[in-house]
């Protein structure tokens, strides 16, 4: 009985050792396998137990079943075990599947091929579903993304960030809003200025009108006075030269004239009638006296 138990223990130890050997051997049969050790293929990072999706792909693509089989990397490098858009080869640093057993591990950033939350985004290289990575925009600009201009950037998920881009319409609307907002206070001030100007203008016009009217009146008065003075002076000069009173008033310097003088002007015509009556009356009286 004891030999049987001892034999069983020996077999178990051999199997465990063989399994451990196989696990360590297969870690070296994938690029950068040592980065995650046994956790590359197993659910537990310590190894053993259930295999993750990538480990299942490895197990299904061995040269032969069991620990004696070797990994056929060329059969699984272009598969996407975790469905994150990155191939197994991209996540383990060999996107083209050119690495072979015994080669040095590829340089660069790696990610777990069985963990969709662990990706290569952030290594500055564009891989898998990445549109960009960090400052690497793959030469794209806002114009390439359908915008009029602006600054294109890359977000933390390696997708284009177009928040810095703008369209022609955005520019017009923003400019209009800016101009409208900037012009608002100026327009208000302008309106106030116009209203104030109108009030001041009306007051000034009224004041100017009154002043002008007074000036015109004074000028007119002065002109009229000067005209009257000049006319009166001219009349006086004519009276002095002719000895006549051109304005119809008595001139003490003139020689007395007969009330019936023929030089009497038309307004003196009633004096002729008076003279005529006096002459007729005088003759009749004379005739009576003679008789």
Backbone bond lengths (Angstrom), bond angles and torsions (degrees), N, CA, C in turn:
res aa  C-N    CA-C-N  psi(-1)  N-CA   C-N-CA  omega(-1)  CA-C   N-CA-C  phi
1 X - - - 1.451 - - 1.497 110.73 -
2 X 1.316 114.98 -43.00 1.439 119.13 -179.57 1.522 111.67 -63.75
3 X 1.315 119.76 -41.14 1.470 119.25 177.16 1.523 111.88 -60.03
4 X 1.299 117.58 -36.16 1.468 121.16 179.60 1.512 110.37 -64.08
5 X 1.337 116.89 -45.06 1.463 121.06 178.94 1.520 110.44 -63.81
6 X 1.286 116.00 -41.72 1.465 120.28 -179.78 1.516 110.65 -64.06
7 X 1.316 115.77 -39.79 1.464 119.94 179.94 1.524 110.45 -65.45
8 X 1.316 116.16 -39.29 1.468 120.52 179.59 1.515 110.62 -63.39
9 X 1.316 115.07 -41.21 1.465 118.86 179.61 1.517 110.49 -64.17
10 X 1.287 116.18 -41.61 1.467 120.36 -179.97 1.525 110.44 -62.93
11 X 1.332 116.73 -42.71 1.472 120.30 179.24 1.509 110.74 -62.73
12 X 1.351 116.71 -43.27 1.465 120.86 -179.28 1.516 110.23 -62.42
13 X 1.311 116.08 -43.89 1.474 119.50 -179.97 1.519 110.58 -62.60
14 X 1.327 114.51 -41.45 1.473 118.09 179.57 1.516 111.21 -63.48
15 X 1.339 116.19 -41.96 1.469 119.68 -179.35 1.528 111.38 -65.39
16 X 1.349 114.64 -44.06 1.474 118.02 179.53 1.522 109.84 -62.92
17 X 1.311 116.48 -42.55 1.467 120.14 179.54 1.516 110.75 -63.88
18 X 1.337 114.69 -41.22 1.461 118.99 179.38 1.508 110.96 -64.77
19 X 1.371 115.73 -40.55 1.457 119.47 -179.79 1.524 110.16 -66.02
20 X 1.339 115.56 -41.69 1.460 119.64 177.97 1.518 110.97 -63.81
21 X 1.279 115.82 -40.81 1.456 119.95 178.27 1.520 110.72 -62.56
22 X 1.345 114.07 -42.59 1.459 119.03 -179.77 1.520 110.36 -62.32
23 X 1.372 115.29 -42.84 1.480 118.43 -178.69 1.522 109.50 -63.03
24 X 1.302 117.76 -45.44 1.455 120.56 -178.06 1.531 110.60 -66.59
25 X 1.321 115.39 -35.92 1.459 119.51 178.91 1.514 110.59 -65.52
26 X 1.307 118.14 -40.45 1.459 121.88 -176.86 1.533 112.29 -74.84
27 X 1.335 115.77 -26.61 1.471 118.75 173.74 1.525 109.39 -60.32
28 X 1.312 116.13 -36.90 1.453 120.63 179.78 1.528 112.85 -81.83
29 X 1.332 116.32 -5.23 1.459 119.76 -177.47 1.534 113.08 -100.19
30 X 1.322 116.30 10.78 1.467 121.83 173.92 1.532 107.57 -132.30
31 X 1.324 118.87 146.40 1.470 120.71 -178.55 1.531 111.14 -64.56
32 X 1.308 115.47 134.66 1.471 122.24 -179.87 1.522 112.27 57.12
33 X 1.339 116.15 29.66 1.466 120.28 178.97 1.515 111.77 -61.53
34 X 1.336 117.20 -31.61 1.460 120.51 -177.58 1.543 112.38 -72.66
35 X 1.331 116.53 -13.19 1.474 119.08 179.71 1.517 110.52 -62.07
36 X 1.336 116.73 -36.25 1.468 120.25 -178.07 1.531 111.21 -123.85
37 X 1.318 116.05 3.34 1.463 122.95 175.90 1.530 111.41 51.89
38 X 1.312 116.75 -134.11 1.467 120.23 -175.83 1.527 112.16 -69.66
39 X 1.344 115.84 -19.96 1.457 119.57 179.11 1.518 112.62 -70.40
40 X 1.343 116.75 -8.56 1.467 119.66 176.85 1.521 110.37 -65.48
41 X 1.348 115.82 -37.46 1.459 119.97 -176.35 1.524 114.20 -110.88
42 X 1.350 117.51 -17.51 1.461 120.37 -174.98 1.532 111.37 -111.28
43 X 1.305 114.49 154.66 1.465 120.06 178.24 1.514 109.12 -63.12
44 X 1.333 116.80 -41.65 1.456 121.61 177.27 1.517 109.24 -85.35
45 X 1.326 116.21 133.96 1.464 119.37 179.27 1.524 111.61 -66.51
46 X 1.344 116.82 -18.82 1.480 120.64 178.71 1.515 111.85 -81.16
47 X 1.305 116.39 -10.54 1.451 120.68 179.63 1.523 112.01 91.05
48 X 1.292 116.87 173.63 1.456 121.67 -177.28 1.517 110.32 73.66
49 X 1.309 114.28 166.61 1.445 119.49 179.23 1.519 112.32 74.51
50 X 1.346 117.72 -161.23 1.475 121.41 -174.85 1.525 112.28 -60.87
51 X 1.286 115.25 147.23 1.452 121.40 175.81 1.545 109.15 -91.08
52 X 1.331 116.28 145.92 1.472 119.64 173.89 1.526 109.16 -78.65
53 X 1.308 117.02 -175.56 1.467 120.80 -175.09 1.527 110.49 -61.45
54 X 1.298 116.68 -41.37 1.473 119.40 179.79 1.527 110.15 -66.10
55 X 1.342 116.25 -42.17 1.466 119.71 178.58 1.514 111.45 -61.08
56 X 1.320 117.20 -34.95 1.457 120.15 177.86 1.530 110.55 -67.29
57 X 1.326 116.94 -38.22 1.468 119.98 177.57 1.534 110.07 -64.80
58 X 1.347 114.95 -39.62 1.471 118.92 177.94 1.523 109.78 -62.68
59 X 1.351 115.70 -47.83 1.479 120.30 -177.41 1.520 111.55 -61.71
60 X 1.296 117.26 -33.75 1.465 120.87 -178.00 1.530 112.58 -81.64
61 X 1.318 116.08 -5.53 1.465 119.11 -177.91 1.538 111.69 -127.80
62 X 1.329 116.38 39.86 1.459 121.76 175.20 1.535 109.54 -86.93
63 X 1.271 113.97 157.63 1.465 117.34 177.92 1.522 111.65 -64.23
64 X 1.330 116.05 -26.82 1.459 122.37 175.20 1.519 107.81 -160.16
65 X 1.283 119.44 153.28 1.460 121.45 -178.26 1.523 111.09 -64.04
66 X 1.344 114.29 154.53 1.456 120.48 175.54 1.515 112.73 86.95
67 X 1.354 113.25 -176.87 1.470 118.73 -173.22 1.519 112.60 -69.37
68 X 1.269 116.70 -15.43 1.470 119.52 179.87 1.517 112.13 -78.33
69 X 1.337 116.64 -18.98 1.471 119.91 -177.67 1.528 112.34 -75.53
70 X 1.305 115.99 149.26 1.464 122.29 178.04 1.552 110.11 -106.54
71 X 1.321 114.64 154.82 1.477 120.21 -179.43 1.525 109.33 -73.79
72 X 1.315 115.10 132.01 1.465 120.69 173.54 1.548 108.78 -97.79
73 X 1.325 114.02 84.67 1.474 119.70 -174.95 1.524 112.12 -59.15
74 X 1.281 117.24 -35.80 1.467 120.52 -179.89 1.516 113.27 -62.21
75 X 1.339 117.06 -15.47 1.466 120.36 -179.24 1.545 112.54 -92.30
76 X 1.321 115.74 -16.96 1.480 117.36 -174.37 1.544 114.74 -123.58
77 X 1.346 118.17 -4.40 1.480 119.09 -175.32 1.531 112.32 -64.33
78 X 1.366 115.33 -31.18 1.466 118.35 -176.40 1.531 113.24 -95.13
79 X 1.345 116.44 8.72 1.469 119.75 176.26 1.530 109.35 -89.18
80 X 1.321 116.28 158.00 1.470 121.32 178.05 1.520 108.06 -116.62
81 X 1.319 115.18 91.43 1.468 120.27 -173.30 1.524 112.95 -61.12
82 X 1.329 118.49 -44.33 1.468 120.24 -174.80 1.532 113.74 -97.26
83 X 1.356 116.75 0.82 1.462 119.63 174.89 1.515 114.47 68.07
84 X 1.331 117.70 25.61 1.466 119.87 -179.12 1.533 113.58 -92.28
85 X 1.339 115.11 3.80 1.463 119.11 179.24 1.508 113.72 95.86
86 X 1.336 117.04 -9.87 1.458 121.46 177.58 1.525 108.29 -104.69
87 X 1.313 117.92 134.91 1.462 120.30 178.17 1.529 109.80 -73.18
88 X 1.336 114.99 162.70 1.469 119.76 177.18 1.526 110.39 -57.73
89 X 1.339 115.78 -38.44 1.457 119.75 -179.08 1.538 110.83 -67.54
90 X 1.343 117.30 -39.87 1.464 119.40 178.53 1.527 110.71 -64.14
91 X 1.326 116.30 -40.17 1.468 118.78 -176.82 1.528 111.91 -72.24
92 X 1.314 117.27 -27.39 1.464 119.79 -179.11 1.531 112.41 -102.86
93 X 1.341 116.58 12.93 1.467 120.73 172.64 1.501 116.78 86.27
94 X 1.346 118.58 9.76 1.461 120.63 179.40 1.532 108.50 -132.69
95 X 1.324 116.74 72.33 1.466 119.92 -174.03 1.527 113.90 -64.68
96 X 1.313 117.63 -25.07 1.472 119.96 -177.48 1.535 113.45 -97.47
97 X 1.339 117.11 0.09 1.462 120.54 177.58 1.510 114.14 67.00
98 X 1.316 118.09 30.78 1.463 121.03 -178.32 1.530 113.10 -92.09
99 X 1.318 116.61 -10.45 1.469 120.26 -178.88 1.526 109.76 -72.63
100 X 1.297 116.74 142.62 1.469 121.83 176.48 1.525 109.35 -130.03
101 X 1.313 115.55 160.41 1.469 121.03 -178.18 1.522 109.88 -57.73
102 X 1.305 115.82 129.00 1.453 121.77 -179.48 1.527 112.57 103.09
103 X 1.343 117.70 -18.08 1.474 119.85 177.79 1.531 110.29 -73.81
104 X 1.341 117.54 154.50 1.468 119.69 174.20 1.528 109.91 -61.93
105 X 1.297 114.71 152.27 1.473 118.45 177.87 1.529 110.25 -64.74
106 X 1.334 118.37 139.03 1.462 121.03 177.41 1.524 110.48 -62.51
107 X 1.335 114.78 142.85 1.471 119.43 178.55 1.523 110.26 -79.54
108 X 1.300 113.95 160.57 1.468 119.05 175.73 1.512 112.56 112.96
109 X 1.316 114.40 178.11 1.456 122.49 -177.58 1.525 110.42 -73.44
110 X 1.333 115.88 142.22 1.464 121.09 176.20 1.522 109.76 -126.99
111 X 1.314 116.38 168.33 1.463 122.32 175.97 1.526 107.90 -144.64
112 X 1.318 115.11 164.03 1.471 119.31 -177.86 1.527 109.49 -74.92
113 X 1.327 117.62 123.73 1.463 120.56 -176.94 1.531 113.83 -70.87
114 X 1.342 117.30 -11.84 1.469 119.44 -179.01 1.522 111.65 -109.43
115 X 1.357 118.22 9.15 1.468 122.10 -177.69 1.533 108.92 -123.62
116 X 1.325 116.96 107.26 1.470 120.93 -175.77 1.531 112.88 -68.61
117 X 1.347 116.22 -17.54 1.467 119.09 179.96 1.532 111.42 -85.13
118 X 1.331 116.69 -9.85 1.455 121.77 -179.72 1.528 107.56 -108.35
119 X 1.329 116.08 110.12 1.465 120.12 -176.28 1.523 110.30 -127.36
120 X 1.318 115.41 -179.96 1.457 122.72 -179.60 1.526 112.42 -90.69
121 X 1.308 117.69 0.30 1.460 120.61 -178.78 1.529 109.22 -60.53
122 X 1.323 115.66 123.69 1.456 120.08 179.83 1.519 113.34 117.35
123 X 1.339 116.56 -4.11 1.462 118.18 -179.38 1.530 112.54 -90.88
124 X 1.325 116.56 1.64 1.463 120.51 177.78 1.507 114.00 82.18
125 X 1.340 116.20 -1.16 1.457 120.31 178.09 1.524 108.73 -113.71
126 X 1.302 115.31 144.09 1.465 119.44 -178.35 1.516 109.17 -91.87
127 X 1.330 115.08 115.67 1.458 121.68 -179.72 1.513 109.78 -135.16
128 X 1.319 114.69 160.40 1.457 120.56 174.81 1.520 112.70 52.60
129 X 1.337 116.21 -128.70 1.461 120.12 -175.35 1.535 113.47 -83.29
130 X 1.326 117.51 3.49 1.461 120.27 -175.29 1.527 111.82 -68.14
131 X 1.327 114.91 133.02 1.469 120.00 173.00 1.523 109.66 -86.71
132 X 1.332 114.91 -28.03 1.459 121.59 -178.34 1.531 107.14 -156.72
133 X 1.309 115.82 174.46 1.467 118.75 177.37 1.524 108.22 -157.09
134 X 1.323 115.99 109.01 1.453 120.17 -177.67 1.520 111.06 63.84
135 X 1.323 115.28 -123.89 1.466 120.32 178.60 1.520 112.57 -86.51
136 X 1.317 115.70 -2.56 1.457 120.25 179.25 1.528 108.84 -85.40
137 X 1.327 116.09 103.75 1.465 121.55 -178.42 1.516 111.96 -101.73
138 X 1.325 116.44 11.02 1.465 121.40 -179.28 1.527 110.76 56.41
139 X 1.341 116.32 29.36 1.465 121.04 177.58 1.513 114.61 76.06
140 X 1.316 117.62 6.84 1.462 120.43 -177.36 1.532 111.07 -82.05
141 X 1.337 115.60 154.51 1.464 122.42 178.26 1.526 109.58 -132.64
142 X 1.322 116.48 175.65 1.469 120.61 177.38 1.526 110.80 -60.30
143 X 1.324 116.26 -36.28 1.467 119.94 179.43 1.522 110.83 -62.69
144 X 1.330 116.83 -37.90 1.464 120.87 178.53 1.525 111.68 -65.49
145 X 1.335 114.87 -24.53 1.466 119.68 -179.92 1.525 112.34 -92.60
146 X 1.328 117.12 8.77 1.463 120.86 175.67 1.516 114.64 93.17
147 X 1.329 116.90 13.50 1.462 119.77 179.59 1.523 110.01 -105.01
148 X 1.320 114.67 167.79 1.460 119.54 -179.84 1.512 112.57 -80.30
149 X 1.313 116.93 -27.95 1.448 120.62 -178.53 1.510 110.93 175.82
150 X 1.315 115.40 -169.59 1.458 119.68 -179.78 1.519 111.70 116.13
151 X 1.326 115.95 -165.66 1.463 121.94 -178.19 1.526 110.24 -118.90
152 X 1.311 115.70 116.69 1.460 121.86 178.56 1.526 108.90 -85.49
153 X 1.333 116.28 144.17 1.464 120.68 177.97 1.517 109.56 -140.39
154 X 1.341 115.99 -178.72 1.463 121.42 -177.39 1.522 109.16 -123.91
155 X 1.328 117.57 133.43 1.464 119.87 -178.55 1.533 110.69 -88.64
156 X 1.338 116.38 -177.78 1.457 121.85 -176.64 1.505 114.49 -69.66
157 X 1.342 117.05 -12.34 1.462 120.51 177.86 1.508 111.82 -100.43
158 X 1.320 115.44 11.51 1.460 122.40 -179.61 1.524 112.38 63.31
159 X 1.322 115.58 37.74 1.456 122.07 172.06 1.522 108.61 -116.98
160 X 1.331 116.58 155.44 1.459 120.12 -178.72 1.529 110.99 -64.83
161 X 1.300 114.24 136.78 1.466 121.36 174.79 1.526 106.72 -106.93
162 X 1.334 116.48 109.03 1.467 121.48 -176.07 1.533 112.69 -99.56
163 X 1.330 116.38 15.30 1.465 118.31 -178.25 1.526 111.65 -64.76
164 X 1.330 116.44 -22.15 1.460 119.40 178.68 1.513 113.33 -91.53
165 X 1.335 116.46 3.01 1.463 120.92 178.85 1.525 110.06 -93.56
166 X 1.314 116.24 161.85 1.462 119.81 178.57 1.522 109.53 -147.38
167 X 1.333 114.16 157.36 1.456 120.89 175.73 1.514 108.63 -104.26
168 X 1.339 116.09 167.99 1.462 120.49 178.34 1.518 110.07 -61.41
169 X 1.338 117.63 -36.83 1.456 121.41 179.64 1.520 110.27 -65.56
170 X 1.354 115.71 -44.03 1.467 119.21 178.13 1.519 110.23 -58.17
171 X 1.337 115.58 -42.74 1.458 119.72 -178.95 1.514 110.28 -62.40
172 X 1.347 116.24 -44.21 1.465 119.30 -179.73 1.508 112.38 -64.39
173 X 1.354 115.71 -43.80 1.468 119.47 -179.51 1.512 110.84 -64.93
174 X 1.359 115.97 -46.39 1.461 119.34 179.85 1.517 110.85 -61.93
175 X 1.327 115.09 -44.25 1.460 118.17 -179.66 1.508 111.11 -63.86
176 X 1.355 115.25 -41.92 1.466 118.20 178.76 1.507 112.00 -62.53
177 X 1.356 116.08 -42.26 1.456 119.28 179.24 1.514 110.87 -65.00
178 X 1.365 114.79 -42.82 1.465 118.04 179.67 1.514 111.00 -63.25
179 X 1.338 114.90 -45.76 1.465 118.32 -179.53 1.513 110.57 -64.12
180 X 1.361 115.55 -41.56 1.464 118.75 -179.92 1.514 111.70 -63.82
181 X 1.355 116.06 -42.89 1.455 119.43 -179.99 1.521 110.92 -67.25
182 X 1.360 115.36 -41.15 1.459 118.51 179.49 1.519 111.02 -68.47
183 X 1.341 115.13 -37.85 1.462 118.57 -176.71 1.514 112.26 -77.68
184 X 1.343 117.38 -20.04 1.464 120.44 -176.71 1.503 114.19 -52.44
185 X 1.345 117.94 -57.55 1.463 118.97 179.54 1.515 112.44 -60.61
186 X 1.373 116.36 -36.46 1.448 119.03 -179.43 1.521 110.71 -65.78
187 X 1.351 115.86 -39.84 1.463 119.47 179.71 1.513 109.79 -64.88
188 X 1.330 116.03 -41.14 1.466 119.08 178.94 1.518 110.11 -62.18
189 X 1.323 114.99 -44.72 1.451 118.42 179.29 1.520 109.97 -64.47
190 X 1.345 116.09 -37.19 1.448 119.28 179.41 1.516 110.46 -64.36
191 X 1.350 114.49 -44.60 1.468 118.07 178.14 1.516 110.65 -59.16
192 X 1.344 115.69 -44.48 1.456 118.94 179.37 1.516 110.36 -62.81
193 X 1.338 114.68 -38.56 1.453 118.82 179.47 1.516 111.70 -65.07
194 X 1.351 115.14 -41.54 1.460 119.14 179.19 1.513 110.85 -63.48
195 X 1.348 114.57 -46.23 1.471 117.94 179.30 1.526 110.75 -61.18
196 X 1.334 115.10 -46.50 1.456 118.48 -179.99 1.521 110.09 -63.27
197 X 1.339 115.09 -39.90 1.459 119.17 179.33 1.511 111.56 -62.73
198 X 1.351 115.02 -40.24 1.461 118.96 179.41 1.522 110.27 -62.76
199 X 1.343 115.46 -44.71 1.466 118.69 179.33 1.517 111.09 -62.82
200 X 1.326 114.73 -47.78 1.467 118.44 179.76 1.512 110.25 -62.42
201 X 1.359 115.53 -40.33 1.461 119.56 -179.91 1.513 111.83 -62.01
202 X 1.333 116.48 -43.14 1.469 119.85 179.67 1.520 110.39 -64.39
203 X 1.354 115.69 -44.92 1.465 118.35 178.72 1.514 110.44 -61.98
204 X 1.343 114.53 -44.02 1.460 118.17 -178.89 1.519 110.87 -64.72
205 X 1.357 115.35 -38.26 1.461 118.81 179.90 1.517 111.10 -64.85
206 X 1.341 115.70 -42.34 1.462 119.05 179.01 1.520 110.51 -63.69
207 X 1.347 115.52 -46.50 1.463 118.65 178.81 1.517 110.49 -61.59
208 X 1.337 115.31 -44.64 1.459 119.26 -179.49 1.520 110.43 -63.30
209 X 1.359 115.76 -38.95 1.464 119.63 179.35 1.516 111.69 -62.88
210 X 1.324 115.71 -45.21 1.463 119.29 179.35 1.521 110.66 -64.33
211 X 1.334 115.30 -43.80 1.458 118.31 178.61 1.526 110.58 -62.80
212 X 1.332 114.96 -42.96 1.461 118.36 -179.68 1.519 111.02 -63.76
213 X 1.356 114.98 -41.37 1.471 118.25 179.93 1.519 110.78 -61.93
214 X 1.335 115.52 -43.18 1.458 118.90 178.95 1.519 110.52 -64.00
215 X 1.351 114.99 -42.42 1.464 118.10 178.78 1.515 110.88 -62.63
216 X 1.355 115.87 -43.45 1.459 119.56 179.80 1.527 110.45 -63.30
217 X 1.354 114.27 -42.44 1.472 118.07 179.97 1.507 111.20 -62.09
218 X 1.326 115.05 -43.91 1.458 118.06 -179.90 1.523 110.41 -66.24
219 X 1.341 115.33 -42.56 1.463 118.14 178.22 1.521 110.58 -62.20
220 X 1.369 114.71 -43.19 1.465 118.06 -179.95 1.518 111.10 -63.02
221 X 1.353 114.59 -40.48 1.471 118.13 178.84 1.518 111.65 -62.89
222 X 1.331 113.57 -43.17 1.457 117.26 179.09 1.514 110.93 -64.08
223 X 1.352 115.26 -42.66 1.468 118.15 179.41 1.518 111.04 -63.55
224 X 1.346 114.76 -42.95 1.477 117.50 179.76 1.515 110.95 -63.39
225 X 1.339 114.23 -42.48 1.468 117.78 179.02 1.509 111.20 -61.51
226 X 1.337 114.65 -42.97 1.455 117.74 179.44 1.519 110.63 -65.06
227 X 1.354 116.74 -41.72 1.464 119.37 179.06 1.518 110.92 -61.74
228 X 1.343 116.48 -45.51 1.462 119.82 -179.49 1.522 110.56 -63.88
229 X 1.334 114.22 -41.38 1.460 117.67 178.65 1.504 112.14 -62.12
230 X 1.342 114.47 -43.22 1.456 118.92 179.84 1.520 111.02 -65.56
231 X 1.368 116.58 -41.11 1.467 120.15 178.00 1.519 110.41 -63.06
232 X 1.353 114.62 -45.08 1.474 117.84 -179.39 1.516 110.20 -63.75
233 X 1.345 115.75 -40.18 1.459 118.96 178.28 1.506 111.56 -62.82
234 X 1.340 115.74 -41.03 1.466 119.85 179.40 1.515 110.95 -63.88
235 X 1.366 116.45 -42.76 1.472 119.86 178.84 1.514 111.01 -62.14
236 X 1.342 113.97 -42.85 1.467 117.27 -179.30 1.511 110.75 -63.72
237 X 1.323 116.03 -39.16 1.457 120.07 179.37 1.507 111.04 -63.60
238 X 1.358 116.00 -42.33 1.461 120.30 179.04 1.520 111.36 -65.04
239 X 1.351 115.28 -40.59 1.473 119.02 178.42 1.514 110.20 -61.35
240 X 1.344 114.26 -43.32 1.451 117.31 -177.81 1.508 111.13 -67.19
241 X 1.321 116.90 -34.90 1.466 120.27 -178.63 1.516 112.72 -74.90
242 X 1.331 118.31 -37.62 1.475 121.90 -174.49 1.502 112.99 -100.62
243 X 1.317 114.00 -15.15 1.459 116.51 -176.97 1.494 112.60 78.21
244 X 1.296 117.50 13.75 1.457 122.08 -179.92 1.497 109.14 -113.76
245 X 1.324 113.18 155.50 1.461 120.08 177.42 1.497 107.64 -97.81
246 X 1.340 117.24 102.15 1.459 120.49 -174.76 1.499 111.95 -71.87
247 X 1.314 116.66 -17.88 1.460 116.35 -177.90 1.509 111.83 -100.73
248 X 1.392 118.78 9.83 1.473 121.65 172.91 1.493 114.00 86.01
249 X 1.372 117.82 1.34 1.465 119.46 -179.62 1.517 109.20 -94.90
250 X 1.314 116.44 159.06 1.465 120.72 -179.33 1.495 110.01 -69.02
251 X 1.316 114.47 136.96 1.446 119.98 178.49 1.517 107.22 -112.44
252 X 1.317 118.39 114.72 1.464 120.65 -176.32 1.499 112.39 -65.89
253 X 1.329 119.09 -18.76 1.454 121.99 -178.92 1.508 111.85 -83.03
254 X 1.349 117.96 -12.64 1.456 121.83 -177.49 1.522 110.33 -80.52
255 X 1.322 116.78 149.47 1.452 121.19 175.54 1.512 108.70 -72.78
256 X 1.326 118.64 142.63 1.471 120.99 -179.88 1.498 110.49 -63.88
257 X 1.274 115.18 142.93 1.459 122.20 -179.41 1.522 109.11 -118.01
258 X 1.255 115.51 155.69 1.458 120.91 176.85 1.496 109.27 -67.03
259 X 1.298 113.64 142.67 1.464 118.16 178.34 1.485 111.16 -61.61
260 X 1.309 116.57 -19.71 1.465 119.48 -177.84 1.510 110.86 -109.52
261 X 1.282 116.56 16.11 1.454 119.85 -179.15 1.511 111.41 -58.11
262 X 1.348 113.41 142.51 1.476 118.27 -178.94 1.510 112.53 -70.58
263 X 1.331 114.32 -13.13 1.464 116.75 179.21 1.509 112.65 -81.85
264 X 1.342 115.07 1.37 1.456 119.33 179.69 1.505 109.46 -65.20
265 X 1.297 116.14 140.41 1.468 121.23 -178.57 1.499 110.09 -77.54
266 X 1.276 117.46 168.34 1.463 124.66 -177.03 1.501 112.86 -54.87
267 X 1.336 120.43 -38.98 1.458 118.47 179.73 1.527 112.60 -62.12
268 X 1.423 118.58 -20.09 1.475 120.98 179.57 1.526 113.34 -88.96
269 X 1.314 119.65 8.15 1.472 123.80 -178.73 1.520 114.10 -52.08
270 X 1.318 122.34 -36.46 1.489 121.29 178.53 1.517 112.98 -60.62
271 X 1.292 120.26 -21.57 1.468 122.59 178.26 1.526 110.91 -68.79
272 X 1.345 117.89 -32.74 1.455 122.27 177.48 1.531 110.25 -64.13
273 X 1.282 113.74 -39.66 1.481 117.13 178.84 1.524 109.68 -65.11
274 X 1.321 115.26 -42.31 1.479 119.00 179.14 1.540 110.80 -62.00
275 X 1.318 114.67 -41.53 1.466 118.71 177.88 1.519 111.75 -62.86
276 X 1.329 114.89 -40.84 1.464 119.46 179.20 1.518 111.25 -62.03
277 X 1.311 116.48 -46.77 1.472 119.75 178.63 1.532 111.50 -61.47
278 X 1.311 115.88 -40.55 1.479 119.24 179.67 1.525 110.75 -64.79
279 X 1.339 117.46 -39.50 1.457 122.04 -179.35 1.537 110.48 -65.48
280 X 1.316 117.14 -46.60 1.469 121.73 179.52 1.526 110.43 -62.07
281 X 1.338 113.53 -43.92 1.482 117.11 -178.94 1.522 111.51 -65.44
282 X 1.335 116.33 -36.79 1.450 119.52 -179.59 1.529 110.67 -66.49
283 X 1.347 119.00 -42.12 1.460 124.00 179.67 1.528 110.49 -64.23
284 X 1.294 117.57 -42.82 1.472 119.70 -179.39 1.534 110.36 -63.05
285 X 1.280 114.89 -41.44 1.472 118.71 179.97 1.520 111.07 -65.63
286 X 1.330 114.26 -38.27 1.459 119.12 178.73 1.524 111.80 -63.75
287 X 1.342 115.00 -41.33 1.467 121.16 -179.90 1.538 110.79 -64.85
288 X 1.314 115.11 -40.90 1.464 118.48 179.70 1.523 111.42 -65.09
289 X 1.294 116.40 -38.84 1.458 122.12 -179.44 1.538 109.71 -64.97
290 X 1.337 115.14 -38.33 1.460 120.28 -179.37 1.518 109.78 -67.09
291 X 1.260 117.72 -38.48 1.441 123.47 -177.83 1.504 109.44 -76.08
